[in-house]
């Protein structure tokens, strides 16, 4: 099934909605689109209803924001769920910025979520230095376009083995970034820079939770993700060999199998 544009709260949003069964909402990372979940979408839609939107401003979703906060992204997702017939709750699966959005979703729309999957993300806020870098990159992308980000991010997003042996997914990801709106990239950078520190909320998460991380992730390290897992009561942890920050693309079978096994858990447990 191909994605389609739907008007949600007055804004055109590109949404893939495929399969039947319990709903999974996939939230992409920065500065990408829903296609980063293509392997999970294809594999899991045999048993589940898979919903994968392009976040506002990314892919073909509309936006004219100067800054988009993680709360705004989370509110957008809640509006999508409420506008989707036959869906009242979802398993929310977010990677990187998608994880930042998941924290806000959990705080502000808990009635819409029954399980949580967090891939290669952080609970802590940016350091002052990282925050300043985001603001500088926001200004730069508006002036120069996204090419510098596309070039600079590949070694951070992918493991060494993926960079050497999986040039197809690396090039596809680079093209997604190159095709992204500079304004949307800048707006998201400013929003990420100002996100809240969520580490103090982890102990209160009662939902079934799965933490996934690429063992070679240099952005959100295995140790950092394992600490998040240990802070959430009864969270499951999956470290993915030969993968960096883009584990769902680099090792799709391992990630998909981990999610499928996790989805067998009782959401009320």
C-alpha positions in Angstrom: 0.0 0.0 0.0 1.3 3.5 -0.8 1.0 6.4 1.6 -1.7 9.0 1.1 -2.1 12.6 2.1 -4.8 13.2 4.7 -5.9 16.5 6.2 -5.3 16.4 9.9 -6.1 19.5 12.0 -5.9 21.6 8.8 -2.5 20.3 7.7 -1.8 17.7 4.9 0.0 14.7 6.4 1.4 11.8 4.4 0.4 8.6 6.2 1.0 5.0 5.3 -1.7 2.8 6.9 -1.4 -0.9 6.0 -2.5 -4.2 7.4 -5.1 -5.2 10.0 -4.9 -6.1 13.7 -3.4 -4.3 16.7 -2.0 -1.0 15.6 1.7 0.0 15.6 2.6 3.6 15.1 6.1 4.0 13.6 7.8 7.4 14.2 10.8 8.2 12.1 14.1 9.9 13.1 15.6 13.2 12.1 15.8 14.3 9.3 14.2 11.3 7.6 10.7 10.1 6.7 8.5 7.0 7.1 10.5 5.0 4.6 13.2 4.3 7.2 10.7 1.7 8.6 10.1 0.0 5.2 11.3 -3.4 6.3 9.3 -3.4 9.6 6.2 -2.1 7.7 6.4 -4.9 5.1 7.1 -7.7 7.6 4.7 -6.7 10.4 1.7 -5.7 8.4 0.9 -9.5 8.0 -0.4 -9.5 11.6 -0.7 -5.8 12.6 -2.1 -2.5 11.4 1.0 -0.5 10.7 0.7 3.3 10.6 3.7 5.3 9.6 3.4 9.0 9.0 5.8 11.6 7.7 6.2 14.0 10.6 5.2 17.6 9.9 7.4 19.2 7.3 9.2 15.9 6.4 8.5 13.7 3.4 5.5 15.2 1.8 3.7 16.4 5.0 3.0 20.1 5.2 4.6 22.6 7.6 5.6 26.2 7.7 7.0 26.2 11.2 10.1 28.1 12.3 10.3 25.8 15.2 8.6 22.5 15.9 8.7 21.2 19.4 8.6 17.5 20.4 5.3 18.2 22.0 3.9 19.6 18.7 5.0 16.4 17.0 3.4 14.3 19.7 0.2 16.2 19.5 0.2 15.6 15.7 0.5 11.9 16.3 -2.4 11.9 18.7 -4.5 13.7 16.1 -3.6 11.1 13.5 -4.7 8.3 15.9 -8.0 10.0 16.7 -8.7 10.5 13.0 -8.0 6.9 12.1 -11.1 4.7 12.1 -10.8 1.5 14.1 -7.8 2.6 16.2 -8.0 3.6 19.8 -4.6 2.7 21.2 -1.2 2.0 19.6 2.1 0.5 20.2 4.4 3.5 19.6 7.7 2.8 18.1 10.1 5.7 17.7 13.8 6.0 16.7 16.1 8.9 17.8 14.0 12.1 17.4 11.0 9.7 17.3 12.0 8.6 20.8 12.1 12.2 22.0 8.6 12.6 20.6 7.5 9.3 22.3 8.4 10.7 25.7 6.2 13.7 25.1 3.4 11.5 23.8 3.6 9.4 26.9 3.3 12.4 29.1 0.5 14.1 27.3 -1.5 11.3 25.6 -1.1 8.2 27.8 -4.7 7.0 27.0 -3.6 6.4 23.4 -0.6 4.1 24.0 -0.4 0.6 25.2 3.2 -0.4 24.5 6.4 1.5 23.9 9.3 0.6 21.6 12.3 3.0 21.8 15.2 2.6 19.3 18.5 4.4 19.5 17.3 7.4 21.4 18.0 9.5 24.5 16.1 10.5 27.6 18.5 13.3 28.6 18.2 16.8 27.2 21.0 18.3 25.1 24.1 19.7 26.7 24.7 23.4 26.2 27.2 22.7 23.5 24.9 20.3 21.6 22.1 22.8 21.9 24.2 25.5 20.4 25.3 23.2 17.6 21.7 22.5 16.7 20.9 26.2 16.6 23.9 26.9 14.4 23.0 24.0 12.0 19.4 25.3 11.8 20.7 28.6 10.5 23.2 27.0 8.2 20.7 24.6 6.6 18.4 27.6 5.8 21.4 29.3 4.1 23.1 26.4 2.4 20.5 23.6 2.2 20.8 20.1 3.7 23.8 18.7 1.7 26.3 19.3 4.6 24.1 17.4 7.0 23.6 14.5 4.5 27.4 14.2 4.0 28.2 14.6 7.7 25.6 12.4 9.2 26.4 9.1 7.4 29.3 8.1 9.5 27.3 8.8 12.6 24.1 7.0 11.5 25.6 3.8 10.2 28.1 1.2 11.6 31.4 0.7 9.8 30.2 -2.6 8.4 27.1 -0.9 6.9 29.2 1.9 5.4 31.4 -0.7 3.8 28.9 -3.4 2.8 25.5 -1.8 2.6 26.0 1.2 0.4 22.5 1.0 -1.0 20.8 1.8 2.3 23.4 4.5 3.1 22.8 6.2 -0.3 19.0 5.9 0.1 19.2 7.6 3.5 21.4 10.3 2.2 18.9 11.0 -0.6 16.0 11.3 1.9 18.0 13.9 3.8 18.9 15.8 0.6 15.2 15.8 -0.3 14.1 17.1 3.1 12.8 20.6 3.5 15.5 23.0 4.9 12.7 24.8 6.8 11.5 21.6 8.4 15.0 20.5 9.3 15.7 23.9 10.9 12.4 23.8 12.8 13.1 20.3 14.2 16.6 21.2 15.1 15.4 24.2 17.2 12.7 22.0 18.8 15.1 19.2 19.7 17.5 21.8 21.2 14.8 22.9 23.6 13.4 19.5 24.6 12.9 18.5 28.2 15.1 16.1 30.1 12.9 13.0 30.6 15.3 10.9 32.8 13.3 11.6 35.9 10.1 10.1 34.3 11.5 6.7 33.4 10.9 5.0 36.7 7.2 5.9 36.4 6.7 4.2 33.0 4.4 1.2 33.6 3.8 0.2 30.0 5.4 -2.8 28.5 8.6 -1.3 27.0 11.2 -2.6 24.6 14.6 -0.8 24.2 16.5 -1.5 21.0 20.0 -0.2 20.2 22.7 -0.8 17.6 25.8 -2.1 19.3 27.9 0.3 17.3 25.7 3.4 17.7 27.9 6.4 18.5 25.1 8.8 18.9 23.0 7.0 21.5 25.4 4.3 22.8 24.6 0.9 24.0 25.6 1.8 27.6 23.3 4.9 27.5 20.4 2.8 26.1 21.0 0.1 28.7 20.8 2.6 31.4 17.4 3.8 30.1 16.2 0.1 30.0 17.3 -0.4 33.6 15.5 2.7 34.7 12.1 1.6 33.3 10.4 -1.1 35.3 10.4 -4.5 33.5 11.7 -3.1 30.2 13.2 -5.5 27.7 16.5 -4.8 26.1 17.8 -5.7 22.7 21.3 -4.9 21.5 21.7 -5.4 17.7 25.1 -6.6 16.4 26.7 -5.0 13.3 24.4 -1.9 13.5 24.8 1.7 14.4 22.1 4.4 14.9 19.9 3.1 12.0 19.5 -0.4 13.4 16.0 -1.0 11.8 17.6 -0.4 8.3 21.0 -2.0 9.0 19.7 -5.3 10.6 16.0 -5.3 9.7 15.4 -9.0 10.5 16.8 -8.8 14.0 14.9 -5.6 14.8 11.7 -6.9 13.3 11.9 -10.2 15.2 12.5 -8.4 18.4 9.5 -6.2 17.9 7.3 -9.1 16.9 8.3 -11.1 19.9 7.7 -8.1 22.2 4.2 -7.6 20.7 3.2 -10.9 22.1 3.3 -9.4 25.6 0.0 -8.5 27.2 -0.4 -4.7 27.0 -2.1 -4.7 30.4 0.8 -6.6 32.1 
